[in-house]
């Protein structure tokens, strides 16, 4: 829900409340100025952060708004060709932008879509000039007729909205959310073309949604790990500043992770990290998982002691151990590299009957075992700060690895052992 509604849905809802409640008292020139500021500012941000999709979406939005203005200057009657073109081309272009990949501002990356939009703009401009010339007698009335959407235009917006929603649910990226809500805001601006202030307000909102998505993307990149989608070390450091006694910290490390990278390659290592991160994100007991680097993770439990969370972590450890991890293919490092690998031939007599068997074995590699070790510590009088608690959790983690891995150790275990030894000596 957060990826769906933040920030586009909230901005559009706020704009709708302000517009229809009468709280928005800005004049039309002020709304137009806000719209142009959002478009220009969003394009500059998109260029600076190499976001070609948002850049082109703002261009499409600007061209659509110019088409609406052109149909108004031509005093077009209901069914204006320019107005209909804007109502159909904008959702079509938004879908194309959603499906394109980010390739940066290179000639090969921007030329095809840029040329396509240029051709559209020229055609719409020619149609607008033709309508403007045909409507010269109507200029004496000094009033533009209301332009209504054709019946199929809402269907085009609905179909585009469904495709953008599916794309958003698959990617959960701010740019896809912005495309969806910006298209909805542009549709509302078309619906209220008879009221210039309301239409301009929704157009400005559509541009603001696209511009703010770049800020949201930058925030996610700064505070979330791109590979696992878990909060990153920066988010973890911020969370430490907000902790209040009592709280617990669990340090988590993937067992023998270096062996996965050395034996199967970094692609397989990334798959292992995603698998473990997906399980850690489902931790119960009020915990929040963070990726602090490499194969190291940390789980924070605000308001919890070790006794309250140890069972939840045991369940989490068992869930990771029970998860089946299958490689996507055989180890490519076993295949000879270089130009001579095609010349490799099996020794001995060729046995065609064994080929399907070998092929089946290649398609169904054996599952790999993934386990984690955990160390837990909670705040106390002798560990008043988060740094000391985290240090105690790391020491417990090292003990878990020394005791055979795939286990959970608590910082209190050492004190119990020391007290047991003292009692034995006595």
C-alpha positions as CSV (number, residue, x, y, z in Angstrom):
1,X,0.0,0.0,0.0
2,X,2.9,2.4,0.7
3,X,4.4,1.9,-2.7
4,X,1.0,2.4,-4.3
5,X,-0.1,5.5,-2.5
6,X,3.1,7.4,-1.6
7,X,3.6,10.0,-2.8
8,X,1.3,10.2,-5.9
9,X,-1.9,9.1,-4.3
10,X,-1.6,11.4,-1.3
11,X,-0.7,14.4,-3.6
12,X,-3.7,13.7,-5.8
13,X,-6.1,13.3,-2.8
14,X,-4.8,16.5,-1.2
15,X,-5.2,18.4,-4.5
16,X,-8.8,17.1,-4.9
17,X,-9.7,18.2,-1.3
18,X,-8.2,21.7,-1.8
19,X,-9.8,22.2,-5.2
20,X,-13.4,21.0,-4.4
21,X,-13.5,22.3,-0.8
22,X,-12.9,25.9,-1.9
23,X,-9.7,26.2,0.1
24,X,-7.6,26.7,-3.0
25,X,-7.9,30.4,-3.8
26,X,-5.0,30.8,-6.2
27,X,-5.7,32.7,-9.4
28,X,-5.3,31.0,-12.8
29,X,-1.9,32.7,-13.6
30,X,-0.5,31.5,-10.2
31,X,-1.7,27.9,-11.0
32,X,-0.1,28.1,-14.4
33,X,3.1,29.4,-12.9
34,X,3.1,26.4,-10.5
35,X,2.5,24.1,-13.3
36,X,5.5,25.3,-15.4
37,X,7.7,25.3,-12.3
38,X,6.8,21.7,-11.6
39,X,7.4,20.7,-15.3
40,X,10.7,22.5,-15.6
41,X,11.9,21.5,-12.1
42,X,10.9,17.9,-12.7
43,X,12.8,17.8,-16.0
44,X,15.9,19.2,-14.4
45,X,15.7,16.7,-11.6
46,X,15.1,13.9,-14.1
47,X,18.1,15.0,-16.1
48,X,20.3,15.2,-13.1
49,X,19.3,11.8,-11.8
50,X,19.3,10.1,-15.2
51,X,15.6,9.3,-15.1
52,X,14.6,9.2,-18.7
53,X,11.2,7.8,-18.0
54,X,10.1,10.7,-15.8
55,X,11.7,13.1,-18.2
56,X,9.7,11.8,-21.2
57,X,6.5,11.6,-19.0
58,X,6.8,15.3,-18.2
59,X,7.3,16.0,-21.9
60,X,4.1,14.0,-22.8
61,X,2.2,15.8,-20.0
62,X,3.4,19.2,-21.4
63,X,2.5,18.3,-24.9
64,X,-1.0,17.1,-23.8
65,X,-1.6,20.3,-21.9
66,X,-0.5,22.4,-24.9
67,X,-2.9,20.4,-27.1
68,X,-5.7,21.3,-24.7
69,X,-4.7,24.9,-24.8
70,X,-4.6,24.8,-28.6
71,X,-8.1,23.4,-28.8
72,X,-9.3,26.2,-26.4
73,X,-7.6,28.9,-28.5
74,X,-9.3,27.4,-31.6
75,X,-12.7,27.7,-29.9
76,X,-13.2,24.1,-30.8
77,X,-16.6,22.5,-30.5
78,X,-17.3,19.3,-28.7
79,X,-15.4,16.5,-30.5
80,X,-12.3,18.6,-31.2
81,X,-9.7,16.5,-33.1
82,X,-6.9,18.1,-31.1
83,X,-8.6,17.4,-27.8
84,X,-9.4,13.8,-28.7
85,X,-5.8,13.3,-29.8
86,X,-4.5,14.5,-26.4
87,X,-7.0,12.2,-24.6
88,X,-5.8,9.2,-26.6
89,X,-2.1,9.8,-27.0
90,X,-1.3,10.7,-23.4
91,X,-2.4,7.3,-21.9
92,X,-0.8,5.5,-24.8
93,X,2.5,7.3,-24.3
94,X,2.4,6.7,-20.6
95,X,2.1,2.9,-21.2
96,X,5.0,3.0,-23.6
97,X,7.1,4.9,-21.1
98,X,6.3,2.5,-18.3
99,X,7.5,-0.4,-20.5
100,X,10.8,1.2,-21.5
101,X,14.0,0.6,-19.7
102,X,16.2,3.2,-18.1
103,X,19.2,3.7,-20.5
104,X,20.3,7.1,-19.5
105,X,20.5,10.2,-21.7
106,X,22.3,8.6,-24.6
107,X,21.4,8.9,-28.3
108,X,20.3,5.3,-28.6
109,X,18.3,5.6,-25.4
110,X,16.3,8.8,-26.1
111,X,16.2,9.1,-29.9
112,X,13.4,6.5,-30.7
113,X,10.9,7.8,-28.2
114,X,11.9,11.4,-28.7
115,X,11.4,11.1,-32.5
116,X,8.0,9.4,-31.9
117,X,6.9,12.2,-29.6
118,X,8.1,14.8,-32.1
119,X,6.0,13.2,-34.9
120,X,3.0,13.2,-32.7
121,X,3.5,16.9,-31.7
122,X,3.8,17.9,-35.4
123,X,0.6,16.0,-36.4
124,X,-1.4,17.5,-33.5
125,X,-0.1,21.0,-34.2
126,X,-1.1,20.7,-37.8
127,X,-4.6,19.5,-36.8
128,X,-4.9,22.4,-34.3
129,X,-3.9,25.0,-36.9
130,X,-6.5,23.6,-39.3
131,X,-9.2,23.8,-36.7
132,X,-8.1,27.2,-35.7
133,X,-8.5,28.4,-39.2
134,X,-11.9,26.8,-39.6
135,X,-13.2,28.4,-36.4
136,X,-12.3,32.0,-37.3
137,X,-16.0,33.1,-37.5
138,X,-16.6,31.8,-34.0
139,X,-13.9,34.1,-32.5
140,X,-16.4,37.0,-32.6
141,X,-18.2,35.4,-29.7
142,X,-15.0,35.6,-27.5
143,X,-15.9,32.4,-25.7
144,X,-14.7,28.9,-26.1
145,X,-17.2,26.1,-26.3
146,X,-16.9,23.4,-23.7
147,X,-15.0,20.4,-25.0
148,X,-16.2,17.0,-23.9
149,X,-14.4,13.7,-23.9
150,X,-15.5,11.1,-26.4
151,X,-17.0,7.9,-25.0
152,X,-14.0,5.8,-25.7
153,X,-11.5,8.1,-24.0
154,X,-12.3,6.9,-20.5
155,X,-11.8,3.4,-21.7
156,X,-8.4,4.3,-23.0
157,X,-7.5,5.8,-19.7
158,X,-8.9,2.8,-17.8
159,X,-7.0,0.3,-19.9
160,X,-3.8,2.3,-19.5
161,X,-4.5,2.6,-15.7
162,X,-4.9,-1.1,-15.4
163,X,-1.6,-1.8,-17.2
164,X,0.2,0.8,-15.1
165,X,-1.2,-0.7,-11.9
166,X,0.0,-4.2,-12.9
167,X,3.4,-2.8,-13.7
168,X,3.5,-1.1,-10.3
169,X,2.5,-4.2,-8.5
170,X,5.3,-6.1,-10.2
171,X,8.0,-3.5,-9.7
172,X,6.9,-1.4,-6.7
173,X,9.0,1.5,-7.9
174,X,8.1,5.2,-7.3
175,X,8.4,6.0,-11.0
176,X,5.6,3.5,-11.9
177,X,3.5,4.8,-9.1
178,X,4.0,8.3,-10.4
179,X,3.0,7.4,-13.9
180,X,-0.3,5.9,-12.6
181,X,-1.3,8.8,-10.4
182,X,-0.1,11.4,-12.9
183,X,-2.3,9.9,-15.6
184,X,-5.2,9.9,-13.2
185,X,-4.6,13.6,-12.4
186,X,-4.4,14.4,-16.1
187,X,-7.7,12.6,-16.7
188,X,-9.3,14.8,-14.1
189,X,-7.9,17.9,-15.8
190,X,-9.6,16.9,-19.0
191,X,-12.8,16.3,-17.2
192,X,-12.8,19.9,-15.8
193,X,-11.7,21.8,-18.9
194,X,-14.8,23.9,-18.6
195,X,-13.5,25.3,-15.3
196,X,-10.0,26.6,-16.1
197,X,-8.8,26.9,-12.5
198,X,-9.7,23.3,-11.6
199,X,-8.2,22.0,-14.8
200,X,-5.0,23.9,-14.2
201,X,-4.8,22.7,-10.6
202,X,-5.0,19.0,-11.7
203,X,-2.4,19.6,-14.5
204,X,0.0,21.1,-11.9
205,X,-0.7,18.2,-9.6
206,X,0.2,15.7,-12.4
207,X,3.5,17.5,-13.0
208,X,4.2,17.6,-9.2
209,X,3.6,13.9,-8.8
210,X,6.2,13.1,-11.5
211,X,8.7,15.5,-10.0
212,X,8.3,14.2,-6.5
213,X,8.8,10.6,-7.6
214,X,12.4,11.4,-8.3
215,X,12.9,12.6,-4.7
216,X,11.2,9.4,-3.5
217,X,13.4,7.3,-5.7
218,X,16.5,9.0,-4.3
219,X,15.3,8.4,-0.8
220,X,14.8,4.7,-1.4
221,X,18.2,4.4,-2.9
222,X,19.7,6.1,0.1
223,X,17.8,4.2,2.8
224,X,17.1,0.9,1.2
225,X,19.3,-1.8,-0.2
226,X,18.7,-2.2,-3.9
227,X,19.5,-5.9,-4.1
228,X,17.4,-7.1,-1.2
229,X,15.0,-4.1,-0.8
230,X,15.6,-4.2,3.0
231,X,16.4,-1.0,4.8
232,X,20.2,-0.2,4.5
233,X,22.9,0.7,7.0
234,X,21.9,4.4,6.9
235,X,18.3,3.5,7.9
236,X,19.8,1.3,10.6
237,X,21.9,4.1,12.0
238,X,18.9,6.4,12.1
239,X,16.8,3.8,13.8
240,X,19.5,3.4,16.5
241,X,19.1,7.1,17.4
242,X,15.4,6.6,18.1
243,X,15.8,3.5,20.3
244,X,14.7,3.7,23.9
245,X,15.2,1.1,26.7
246,X,14.3,-1.7,26.5
247,X,15.2,-3.0,23.1
248,X,17.1,-5.9,21.6
249,X,19.4,-6.3,18.6
250,X,20.0,-9.5,16.7
251,X,23.1,-9.8,14.5
252,X,22.5,-12.3,11.6
253,X,25.2,-13.8,9.2
254,X,24.8,-16.3,6.4
255,X,26.8,-19.4,7.1
256,X,29.6,-20.1,4.6
257,X,28.5,-17.4,2.2
258,X,32.0,-17.0,0.7
259,X,31.8,-20.6,-0.4
260,X,28.7,-19.8,-2.4
261,X,30.4,-17.0,-4.3
262,X,33.6,-19.0,-4.8
263,X,31.9,-22.2,-6.0
264,X,28.9,-20.9,-7.9
265,X,29.6,-17.3,-8.7
266,X,28.3,-13.9,-7.5
267,X,24.9,-14.4,-9.3
268,X,24.2,-17.3,-7.1
269,X,25.4,-15.4,-4.1
270,X,22.9,-12.6,-5.0
271,X,20.1,-15.2,-5.1
272,X,21.1,-16.4,-1.7
273,X,21.0,-12.9,-0.3
274,X,17.6,-12.3,-1.7
275,X,16.3,-15.5,-0.3
276,X,17.6,-14.8,3.2
277,X,16.4,-11.2,3.1
278,X,12.9,-12.2,2.1
279,X,12.7,-14.5,5.1
280,X,14.2,-11.8,7.4
281,X,11.6,-9.4,6.2
282,X,8.9,-11.7,7.6
283,X,10.3,-11.8,11.1
284,X,7.7,-11.8,13.8
285,X,7.8,-10.3,17.3
286,X,7.9,-6.7,16.1
287,X,11.3,-6.8,14.6
288,X,12.7,-4.9,11.6
289,X,15.5,-6.3,9.5
290,X,18.3,-4.3,7.9
291,X,21.1,-5.2,5.6
292,X,24.3,-3.6,6.9
293,X,26.7,-4.9,4.2
294,X,27.7,-8.1,2.5
295,X,26.0,-11.1,4.1
296,X,25.5,-9.3,7.4
297,X,22.0,-8.4,8.6
298,X,20.7,-6.8,11.8
299,X,17.2,-7.1,13.3
300,X,16.0,-4.4,15.8
301,X,13.3,-5.2,18.3
302,X,12.1,-2.0,20.0
303,X,10.5,-2.5,23.5
304,X,11.6,-6.2,23.6
305,X,14.0,-8.2,25.7
306,X,16.0,-11.3,24.7
307,X,13.6,-13.6,26.4
308,X,10.7,-12.2,24.4
309,X,12.3,-12.6,21.0
310,X,14.4,-15.7,21.2
311,X,11.5,-18.0,20.1
312,X,10.7,-15.7,17.2
313,X,14.3,-15.9,16.0
314,X,14.4,-19.6,16.4
315,X,11.4,-19.9,14.1
316,X,13.1,-17.6,11.7
317,X,16.3,-19.6,11.7
318,X,14.3,-22.8,11.1
319,X,12.3,-21.2,8.2
320,X,15.5,-20.2,6.5
321,X,17.0,-23.7,6.9
322,X,13.8,-25.3,5.6
323,X,13.6,-23.0,2.5
324,X,14.6,-24.8,-0.7
325,X,17.2,-23.0,-2.8
326,X,17.7,-24.2,-6.4
327,X,20.2,-22.8,-8.7
328,X,19.0,-21.4,-12.0
329,X,21.5,-23.4,-13.9
330,X,24.6,-25.5,-13.6
331,X,27.9,-23.9,-12.6
332,X,29.1,-22.0,-15.6
333,X,32.7,-22.0,-14.2
334,X,32.9,-25.7,-15.1
335,X,32.6,-24.9,-18.8
336,X,36.0,-24.1,-20.5
337,X,36.2,-20.4,-21.5
338,X,37.8,-19.1,-24.6
339,X,37.6,-20.0,-28.3
340,X,38.6,-23.7,-27.6
341,X,35.5,-24.6,-25.6
342,X,33.5,-25.6,-28.7
343,X,36.2,-28.1,-29.6
344,X,35.8,-30.0,-26.4
345,X,34.4,-33.5,-27.2
346,X,33.4,-36.3,-24.8
347,X,36.0,-39.1,-24.5
348,X,35.1,-42.6,-25.4
349,X,32.2,-43.9,-27.6
350,X,29.3,-41.5,-27.9
351,X,26.2,-42.8,-26.2
352,X,23.1,-41.0,-27.5
353,X,20.8,-42.8,-25.0
354,X,22.5,-40.9,-22.2
355,X,22.0,-37.5,-23.7
356,X,18.4,-37.0,-22.4
357,X,19.5,-38.2,-19.0
358,X,22.4,-35.7,-18.9
359,X,20.1,-33.0,-20.1
360,X,17.5,-33.7,-17.4
361,X,20.3,-33.6,-14.8
362,X,21.4,-30.2,-16.1
363,X,17.8,-28.9,-15.9
364,X,17.2,-30.1,-12.4
365,X,20.2,-29.2,-10.2
366,X,20.2,-30.3,-6.6
367,X,18.9,-27.8,-4.0
368,X,21.5,-26.0,-1.9
369,X,21.3,-25.7,1.8
370,X,21.3,-22.1,3.3
371,X,21.5,-21.5,7.0
372,X,22.2,-18.5,9.2
373,X,23.8,-17.9,12.6
374,X,22.3,-15.3,15.0
375,X,23.5,-13.5,18.1
376,X,21.1,-11.6,20.4
377,X,21.7,-8.9,23.0
378,X,19.4,-6.5,24.8
379,X,19.9,-3.1,26.6
380,X,20.7,-3.2,30.3
381,X,22.5,-1.3,33.0
382,X,25.9,-2.7,31.8
383,X,25.0,-2.0,28.2
384,X,23.3,1.4,28.2
385,X,24.1,2.4,24.6
386,X,23.2,0.8,21.2
387,X,26.9,0.5,20.3
388,X,27.5,-1.7,23.3
389,X,24.4,-3.8,22.7
390,X,25.4,-4.3,19.0
391,X,28.9,-5.3,20.1
392,X,27.5,-7.8,22.5
393,X,25.2,-9.2,19.7
394,X,28.3,-9.5,17.5
395,X,30.1,-11.5,20.1
396,X,27.2,-13.8,20.5
397,X,27.1,-14.2,16.8
398,X,30.8,-15.3,16.8
399,X,30.0,-17.8,19.5
400,X,27.2,-19.2,17.4
401,X,29.6,-19.7,14.5
402,X,32.2,-21.3,16.8
403,X,29.6,-23.7,18.2
404,X,28.7,-25.1,14.8
405,X,26.7,-22.4,13.0
406,X,23.0,-22.6,12.2
407,X,22.1,-21.6,15.8
408,X,21.0,-18.7,17.9
409,X,23.2,-17.5,20.8
410,X,22.4,-14.9,23.4
411,X,24.7,-12.4,25.1
412,X,23.5,-13.7,28.4
413,X,24.9,-17.2,27.7
414,X,28.4,-16.1,28.5
415,X,27.5,-14.8,32.0
416,X,25.6,-18.0,32.7
417,X,28.7,-20.1,31.7
418,X,31.0,-17.9,33.9
419,X,28.6,-18.3,36.9
420,X,28.5,-22.1,36.3
421,X,32.3,-22.3,36.2
422,X,32.6,-20.3,39.4
423,X,30.1,-22.5,41.1
424,X,32.1,-25.6,40.1
425,X,35.3,-24.2,41.4
426,X,33.7,-23.3,44.7
